[in-house]
Amino acid sequence: MAFNFQGLNRVVGALSADLWFYATSETVSDVTAAGYFNGASDMLAKGDVIIVADSNTPATATLVVSSSKDGVVQVSAPASPVVE
């Protein structure tokens, strides 16, 4: 499946990074795939944090935007997903 803008919500902003919440029915591994967040490249910046909630598993994960430039967003998952 593809990135869904309606699932991405900015929770709070700061000088160096924003905190985002992304609700999806896709797995955390799908969301961390290369290019998944490219559609939001004009919104996401390096250092932003995205909390992902997968409603199917259910699971949550914290992602960090490691790069966002020229329409390409890269994220990394510094912590293992938490399965509820």
MODELLER restraints for C-alpha pairs under 7 A, 6 or more apart:
rsr = mdl.restraints
at = mdl.atoms
rsr.add(forms.Gaussian(group=physical.xy_distance, feature=features.Distance(at['CA:3:A'], at['CA:36:A']), mean=6.10, stdev=0.5))
rsr.add(forms.Gaussian(group=physical.xy_distance, feature=features.Distance(at['CA:3:A'], at['CA:37:A']), mean=6.25, stdev=0.5))
rsr.add(forms.Gaussian(group=physical.xy_distance, feature=features.Distance(at['CA:7:A'], at['CA:22:A']), mean=5.11, stdev=0.5))
rsr.add(forms.Gaussian(group=physical.xy_distance, feature=features.Distance(at['CA:7:A'], at['CA:23:A']), mean=4.83, stdev=0.5))
rsr.add(forms.Gaussian(group=physical.xy_distance, feature=features.Distance(at['CA:7:A'], at['CA:24:A']), mean=6.30, stdev=0.5))
rsr.add(forms.Gaussian(group=physical.xy_distance, feature=features.Distance(at['CA:8:A'], at['CA:20:A']), mean=6.75, stdev=0.5))
rsr.add(forms.Gaussian(group=physical.xy_distance, feature=features.Distance(at['CA:8:A'], at['CA:21:A']), mean=5.78, stdev=0.5))
rsr.add(forms.Gaussian(group=physical.xy_distance, feature=features.Distance(at['CA:8:A'], at['CA:22:A']), mean=4.41, stdev=0.5))
rsr.add(forms.Gaussian(group=physical.xy_distance, feature=features.Distance(at['CA:8:A'], at['CA:23:A']), mean=6.71, stdev=0.5))
rsr.add(forms.Gaussian(group=physical.xy_distance, feature=features.Distance(at['CA:9:A'], at['CA:20:A']), mean=5.55, stdev=0.5))
rsr.add(forms.Gaussian(group=physical.xy_distance, feature=features.Distance(at['CA:9:A'], at['CA:21:A']), mean=5.24, stdev=0.5))
rsr.add(forms.Gaussian(group=physical.xy_distance, feature=features.Distance(at['CA:9:A'], at['CA:22:A']), mean=6.36, stdev=0.5))
rsr.add(forms.Gaussian(group=physical.xy_distance, feature=features.Distance(at['CA:10:A'], at['CA:19:A']), mean=6.05, stdev=0.5))
rsr.add(forms.Gaussian(group=physical.xy_distance, feature=features.Distance(at['CA:10:A'], at['CA:20:A']), mean=4.38, stdev=0.5))
rsr.add(forms.Gaussian(group=physical.xy_distance, feature=features.Distance(at['CA:10:A'], at['CA:21:A']), mean=6.35, stdev=0.5))
rsr.add(forms.Gaussian(group=physical.xy_distance, feature=features.Distance(at['CA:11:A'], at['CA:19:A']), mean=5.47, stdev=0.5))
rsr.add(forms.Gaussian(group=physical.xy_distance, feature=features.Distance(at['CA:11:A'], at['CA:20:A']), mean=5.28, stdev=0.5))
rsr.add(forms.Gaussian(group=physical.xy_distance, feature=features.Distance(at['CA:11:A'], at['CA:21:A']), mean=6.55, stdev=0.5))
rsr.add(forms.Gaussian(group=physical.xy_distance, feature=features.Distance(at['CA:12:A'], at['CA:18:A']), mean=5.86, stdev=0.5))
rsr.add(forms.Gaussian(group=physical.xy_distance, feature=features.Distance(at['CA:12:A'], at['CA:19:A']), mean=5.34, stdev=0.5))
rsr.add(forms.Gaussian(group=physical.xy_distance, feature=features.Distance(at['CA:13:A'], at['CA:19:A']), mean=6.26, stdev=0.5))
rsr.add(forms.Gaussian(group=physical.xy_distance, feature=features.Distance(at['CA:17:A'], at['CA:47:A']), mean=5.42, stdev=0.5))
rsr.add(forms.Gaussian(group=physical.xy_distance, feature=features.Distance(at['CA:17:A'], at['CA:48:A']), mean=4.64, stdev=0.5))
rsr.add(forms.Gaussian(group=physical.xy_distance, feature=features.Distance(at['CA:18:A'], at['CA:48:A']), mean=4.91, stdev=0.5))
rsr.add(forms.Gaussian(group=physical.xy_distance, feature=features.Distance(at['CA:18:A'], at['CA:49:A']), mean=6.38, stdev=0.5))
rsr.add(forms.Gaussian(group=physical.xy_distance, feature=features.Distance(at['CA:19:A'], at['CA:48:A']), mean=6.03, stdev=0.5))
rsr.add(forms.Gaussian(group=physical.xy_distance, feature=features.Distance(at['CA:19:A'], at['CA:49:A']), mean=4.96, stdev=0.5))
rsr.add(forms.Gaussian(group=physical.xy_distance, feature=features.Distance(at['CA:19:A'], at['CA:50:A']), mean=6.00, stdev=0.5))
rsr.add(forms.Gaussian(group=physical.xy_distance, feature=features.Distance(at['CA:20:A'], at['CA:49:A']), mean=6.09, stdev=0.5))
rsr.add(forms.Gaussian(group=physical.xy_distance, feature=features.Distance(at['CA:20:A'], at['CA:50:A']), mean=4.58, stdev=0.5))
rsr.add(forms.Gaussian(group=physical.xy_distance, feature=features.Distance(at['CA:20:A'], at['CA:51:A']), mean=6.14, stdev=0.5))
rsr.add(forms.Gaussian(group=physical.xy_distance, feature=features.Distance(at['CA:21:A'], at['CA:50:A']), mean=5.61, stdev=0.5))
rsr.add(forms.Gaussian(group=physical.xy_distance, feature=features.Distance(at['CA:21:A'], at['CA:51:A']), mean=4.81, stdev=0.5))
rsr.add(forms.Gaussian(group=physical.xy_distance, feature=features.Distance(at['CA:21:A'], at['CA:52:A']), mean=6.06, stdev=0.5))
rsr.add(forms.Gaussian(group=physical.xy_distance, feature=features.Distance(at['CA:22:A'], at['CA:50:A']), mean=6.72, stdev=0.5))
rsr.add(forms.Gaussian(group=physical.xy_distance, feature=features.Distance(at['CA:22:A'], at['CA:51:A']), mean=6.06, stdev=0.5))
rsr.add(forms.Gaussian(group=physical.xy_distance, feature=features.Distance(at['CA:22:A'], at['CA:52:A']), mean=4.77, stdev=0.5))
rsr.add(forms.Gaussian(group=physical.xy_distance, feature=features.Distance(at['CA:22:A'], at['CA:53:A']), mean=6.21, stdev=0.5))
rsr.add(forms.Gaussian(group=physical.xy_distance, feature=features.Distance(at['CA:23:A'], at['CA:52:A']), mean=6.03, stdev=0.5))
rsr.add(forms.Gaussian(group=physical.xy_distance, feature=features.Distance(at['CA:23:A'], at['CA:53:A']), mean=4.94, stdev=0.5))
rsr.add(forms.Gaussian(group=physical.xy_distance, feature=features.Distance(at['CA:23:A'], at['CA:54:A']), mean=6.38, stdev=0.5))
rsr.add(forms.Gaussian(group=physical.xy_distance, feature=features.Distance(at['CA:24:A'], at['CA:53:A']), mean=6.21, stdev=0.5))
rsr.add(forms.Gaussian(group=physical.xy_distance, feature=features.Distance(at['CA:24:A'], at['CA:54:A']), mean=5.20, stdev=0.5))
rsr.add(forms.Gaussian(group=physical.xy_distance, feature=features.Distance(at['CA:24:A'], at['CA:55:A']), mean=6.23, stdev=0.5))
rsr.add(forms.Gaussian(group=physical.xy_distance, feature=features.Distance(at['CA:25:A'], at['CA:54:A']), mean=5.22, stdev=0.5))
rsr.add(forms.Gaussian(group=physical.xy_distance, feature=features.Distance(at['CA:25:A'], at['CA:55:A']), mean=5.02, stdev=0.5))
rsr.add(forms.Gaussian(group=physical.xy_distance, feature=features.Distance(at['CA:25:A'], at['CA:56:A']), mean=5.39, stdev=0.5))
rsr.add(forms.Gaussian(group=physical.xy_distance, feature=features.Distance(at['CA:26:A'], at['CA:54:A']), mean=5.94, stdev=0.5))
rsr.add(forms.Gaussian(group=physical.xy_distance, feature=features.Distance(at['CA:27:A'], at['CA:54:A']), mean=5.86, stdev=0.5))
rsr.add(forms.Gaussian(group=physical.xy_distance, feature=features.Distance(at['CA:28:A'], at['CA:54:A']), mean=6.64, stdev=0.5))
rsr.add(forms.Gaussian(group=physical.xy_distance, feature=features.Distance(at['CA:28:A'], at['CA:61:A']), mean=6.89, stdev=0.5))
rsr.add(forms.Gaussian(group=physical.xy_distance, feature=features.Distance(at['CA:32:A'], at['CA:75:A']), mean=6.38, stdev=0.5))
rsr.add(forms.Gaussian(group=physical.xy_distance, feature=features.Distance(at['CA:32:A'], at['CA:76:A']), mean=6.94, stdev=0.5))
rsr.add(forms.Gaussian(group=physical.xy_distance, feature=features.Distance(at['CA:34:A'], at['CA:74:A']), mean=6.52, stdev=0.5))
rsr.add(forms.Gaussian(group=physical.xy_distance, feature=features.Distance(at['CA:35:A'], at['CA:72:A']), mean=6.44, stdev=0.5))
rsr.add(forms.Gaussian(group=physical.xy_distance, feature=features.Distance(at['CA:35:A'], at['CA:73:A']), mean=6.13, stdev=0.5))
rsr.add(forms.Gaussian(group=physical.xy_distance, feature=features.Distance(at['CA:35:A'], at['CA:74:A']), mean=6.73, stdev=0.5))
rsr.add(forms.Gaussian(group=physical.xy_distance, feature=features.Distance(at['CA:37:A'], at['CA:73:A']), mean=5.75, stdev=0.5))
rsr.add(forms.Gaussian(group=physical.xy_distance, feature=features.Distance(at['CA:38:A'], at['CA:71:A']), mean=5.88, stdev=0.5))
rsr.add(forms.Gaussian(group=physical.xy_distance, feature=features.Distance(at['CA:38:A'], at['CA:72:A']), mean=5.03, stdev=0.5))
rsr.add(forms.Gaussian(group=physical.xy_distance, feature=features.Distance(at['CA:38:A'], at['CA:73:A']), mean=5.04, stdev=0.5))
rsr.add(forms.Gaussian(group=physical.xy_distance, feature=features.Distance(at['CA:41:A'], at['CA:68:A']), mean=5.98, stdev=0.5))
rsr.add(forms.Gaussian(group=physical.xy_distance, feature=features.Distance(at['CA:41:A'], at['CA:69:A']), mean=6.97, stdev=0.5))
rsr.add(forms.Gaussian(group=physical.xy_distance, feature=features.Distance(at['CA:41:A'], at['CA:71:A']), mean=5.22, stdev=0.5))
rsr.add(forms.Gaussian(group=physical.xy_distance, feature=features.Distance(at['CA:41:A'], at['CA:72:A']), mean=6.21, stdev=0.5))
rsr.add(forms.Gaussian(group=physical.xy_distance, feature=features.Distance(at['CA:41:A'], at['CA:73:A']), mean=5.81, stdev=0.5))
rsr.add(forms.Gaussian(group=physical.xy_distance, feature=features.Distance(at['CA:44:A'], at['CA:68:A']), mean=6.60, stdev=0.5))
rsr.add(forms.Gaussian(group=physical.xy_distance, feature=features.Distance(at['CA:45:A'], at['CA:65:A']), mean=6.59, stdev=0.5))
rsr.add(forms.Gaussian(group=physical.xy_distance, feature=features.Distance(at['CA:45:A'], at['CA:67:A']), mean=6.97, stdev=0.5))
rsr.add(forms.Gaussian(group=physical.xy_distance, feature=features.Distance(at['CA:45:A'], at['CA:68:A']), mean=5.40, stdev=0.5))
rsr.add(forms.Gaussian(group=physical.xy_distance, feature=features.Distance(at['CA:46:A'], at['CA:65:A']), mean=5.03, stdev=0.5))
rsr.add(forms.Gaussian(group=physical.xy_distance, feature=features.Distance(at['CA:46:A'], at['CA:66:A']), mean=5.25, stdev=0.5))
rsr.add(forms.Gaussian(group=physical.xy_distance, feature=features.Distance(at['CA:46:A'], at['CA:67:A']), mean=4.89, stdev=0.5))
rsr.add(forms.Gaussian(group=physical.xy_distance, feature=features.Distance(at['CA:46:A'], at['CA:68:A']), mean=5.67, stdev=0.5))
rsr.add(forms.Gaussian(group=physical.xy_distance, feature=features.Distance(at['CA:47:A'], at['CA:64:A']), mean=6.15, stdev=0.5))
rsr.add(forms.Gaussian(group=physical.xy_distance, feature=features.Distance(at['CA:47:A'], at['CA:65:A']), mean=5.31, stdev=0.5))
rsr.add(forms.Gaussian(group=physical.xy_distance, feature=features.Distance(at['CA:47:A'], at['CA:66:A']), mean=6.22, stdev=0.5))
rsr.add(forms.Gaussian(group=physical.xy_distance, feature=features.Distance(at['CA:48:A'], at['CA:64:A']), mean=5.85, stdev=0.5))
rsr.add(forms.Gaussian(group=physical.xy_distance, feature=features.Distance(at['CA:48:A'], at['CA:65:A']), mean=5.30, stdev=0.5))
rsr.add(forms.Gaussian(group=physical.xy_distance, feature=features.Distance(at['CA:49:A'], at['CA:62:A']), mean=6.96, stdev=0.5))
rsr.add(forms.Gaussian(group=physical.xy_distance, feature=features.Distance(at['CA:49:A'], at['CA:63:A']), mean=5.72, stdev=0.5))
rsr.add(forms.Gaussian(group=physical.xy_distance, feature=features.Distance(at['CA:49:A'], at['CA:64:A']), mean=4.64, stdev=0.5))
rsr.add(forms.Gaussian(group=physical.xy_distance, feature=features.Distance(at['CA:49:A'], at['CA:65:A']), mean=6.34, stdev=0.5))
rsr.add(forms.Gaussian(group=physical.xy_distance, feature=features.Distance(at['CA:50:A'], at['CA:62:A']), mean=5.81, stdev=0.5))
rsr.add(forms.Gaussian(group=physical.xy_distance, feature=features.Distance(at['CA:50:A'], at['CA:63:A']), mean=5.03, stdev=0.5))
rsr.add(forms.Gaussian(group=physical.xy_distance, feature=features.Distance(at['CA:50:A'], at['CA:64:A']), mean=6.26, stdev=0.5))
rsr.add(forms.Gaussian(group=physical.xy_distance, feature=features.Distance(at['CA:51:A'], at['CA:61:A']), mean=5.85, stdev=0.5))
rsr.add(forms.Gaussian(group=physical.xy_distance, feature=features.Distance(at['CA:51:A'], at['CA:62:A']), mean=4.63, stdev=0.5))
rsr.add(forms.Gaussian(group=physical.xy_distance, feature=features.Distance(at['CA:51:A'], at['CA:63:A']), mean=6.30, stdev=0.5))
rsr.add(forms.Gaussian(group=physical.xy_distance, feature=features.Distance(at['CA:52:A'], at['CA:60:A']), mean=5.41, stdev=0.5))
rsr.add(forms.Gaussian(group=physical.xy_distance, feature=features.Distance(at['CA:52:A'], at['CA:61:A']), mean=5.21, stdev=0.5))
rsr.add(forms.Gaussian(group=physical.xy_distance, feature=features.Distance(at['CA:52:A'], at['CA:62:A']), mean=6.23, stdev=0.5))
rsr.add(forms.Gaussian(group=physical.xy_distance, feature=features.Distance(at['CA:53:A'], at['CA:59:A']), mean=6.03, stdev=0.5))
rsr.add(forms.Gaussian(group=physical.xy_distance, feature=features.Distance(at['CA:53:A'], at['CA:60:A']), mean=4.54, stdev=0.5))
rsr.add(forms.Gaussian(group=physical.xy_distance, feature=features.Distance(at['CA:53:A'], at['CA:61:A']), mean=6.81, stdev=0.5))
rsr.add(forms.Gaussian(group=physical.xy_distance, feature=features.Distance(at['CA:54:A'], at['CA:60:A']), mean=6.05, stdev=0.5))
rsr.add(forms.Gaussian(group=physical.xy_distance, feature=features.Distance(at['CA:58:A'], at['CA:83:A']), mean=6.29, stdev=0.5))
rsr.add(forms.Gaussian(group=physical.xy_distance, feature=features.Distance(at['CA:58:A'], at['CA:84:A']), mean=6.06, stdev=0.5))
rsr.add(forms.Gaussian(group=physical.xy_distance, feature=features.Distance(at['CA:59:A'], at['CA:81:A']), mean=6.41, stdev=0.5))
rsr.add(forms.Gaussian(group=physical.xy_distance, feature=features.Distance(at['CA:59:A'], at['CA:82:A']), mean=5.55, stdev=0.5))
rsr.add(forms.Gaussian(group=physical.xy_distance, feature=features.Distance(at['CA:59:A'], at['CA:83:A']), mean=4.47, stdev=0.5))
rsr.add(forms.Gaussian(group=physical.xy_distance, feature=features.Distance(at['CA:59:A'], at['CA:84:A']), mean=5.92, stdev=0.5))
rsr.add(forms.Gaussian(group=physical.xy_distance, feature=features.Distance(at['CA:60:A'], at['CA:81:A']), mean=5.56, stdev=0.5))
rsr.add(forms.Gaussian(group=physical.xy_distance, feature=features.Distance(at['CA:60:A'], at['CA:82:A']), mean=5.37, stdev=0.5))
rsr.add(forms.Gaussian(group=physical.xy_distance, feature=features.Distance(at['CA:60:A'], at['CA:83:A']), mean=6.73, stdev=0.5))
rsr.add(forms.Gaussian(group=physical.xy_distance, feature=features.Distance(at['CA:61:A'], at['CA:80:A']), mean=6.84, stdev=0.5))
rsr.add(forms.Gaussian(group=physical.xy_distance, feature=features.Distance(at['CA:61:A'], at['CA:81:A']), mean=4.51, stdev=0.5))
rsr.add(forms.Gaussian(group=physical.xy_distance, feature=features.Distance(at['CA:61:A'], at['CA:82:A']), mean=6.38, stdev=0.5))
rsr.add(forms.Gaussian(group=physical.xy_distance, feature=features.Distance(at['CA:62:A'], at['CA:77:A']), mean=6.19, stdev=0.5))
rsr.add(forms.Gaussian(group=physical.xy_distance, feature=features.Distance(at['CA:62:A'], at['CA:79:A']), mean=6.61, stdev=0.5))
rsr.add(forms.Gaussian(group=physical.xy_distance, feature=features.Distance(at['CA:63:A'], at['CA:75:A']), mean=6.13, stdev=0.5))
rsr.add(forms.Gaussian(group=physical.xy_distance, feature=features.Distance(at['CA:63:A'], at['CA:76:A']), mean=5.52, stdev=0.5))
rsr.add(forms.Gaussian(group=physical.xy_distance, feature=features.Distance(at['CA:63:A'], at['CA:77:A']), mean=4.64, stdev=0.5))
rsr.add(forms.Gaussian(group=physical.xy_distance, feature=features.Distance(at['CA:63:A'], at['CA:78:A']), mean=6.74, stdev=0.5))
rsr.add(forms.Gaussian(group=physical.xy_distance, feature=features.Distance(at['CA:64:A'], at['CA:75:A']), mean=5.43, stdev=0.5))
rsr.add(forms.Gaussian(group=physical.xy_distance, feature=features.Distance(at['CA:64:A'], at['CA:76:A']), mean=5.39, stdev=0.5))
rsr.add(forms.Gaussian(group=physical.xy_distance, feature=features.Distance(at['CA:64:A'], at['CA:77:A']), mean=6.44, stdev=0.5))
rsr.add(forms.Gaussian(group=physical.xy_distance, feature=features.Distance(at['CA:65:A'], at['CA:74:A']), mean=5.90, stdev=0.5))
rsr.add(forms.Gaussian(group=physical.xy_distance, feature=features.Distance(at['CA:65:A'], at['CA:75:A']), mean=4.39, stdev=0.5))
rsr.add(forms.Gaussian(group=physical.xy_distance, feature=features.Distance(at['CA:65:A'], at['CA:76:A']), mean=6.55, stdev=0.5))
rsr.add(forms.Gaussian(group=physical.xy_distance, feature=features.Distance(at['CA:66:A'], at['CA:74:A']), mean=5.58, stdev=0.5))
rsr.add(forms.Gaussian(group=physical.xy_distance, feature=features.Distance(at['CA:66:A'], at['CA:75:A']), mean=5.31, stdev=0.5))
rsr.add(forms.Gaussian(group=physical.xy_distance, feature=features.Distance(at['CA:66:A'], at['CA:76:A']), mean=6.49, stdev=0.5))
rsr.add(forms.Gaussian(group=physical.xy_distance, feature=features.Distance(at['CA:67:A'], at['CA:73:A']), mean=5.65, stdev=0.5))
rsr.add(forms.Gaussian(group=physical.xy_distance, feature=features.Distance(at['CA:67:A'], at['CA:74:A']), mean=5.09, stdev=0.5))
rsr.add(forms.Gaussian(group=physical.xy_distance, feature=features.Distance(at['CA:68:A'], at['CA:74:A']), mean=6.40, stdev=0.5))
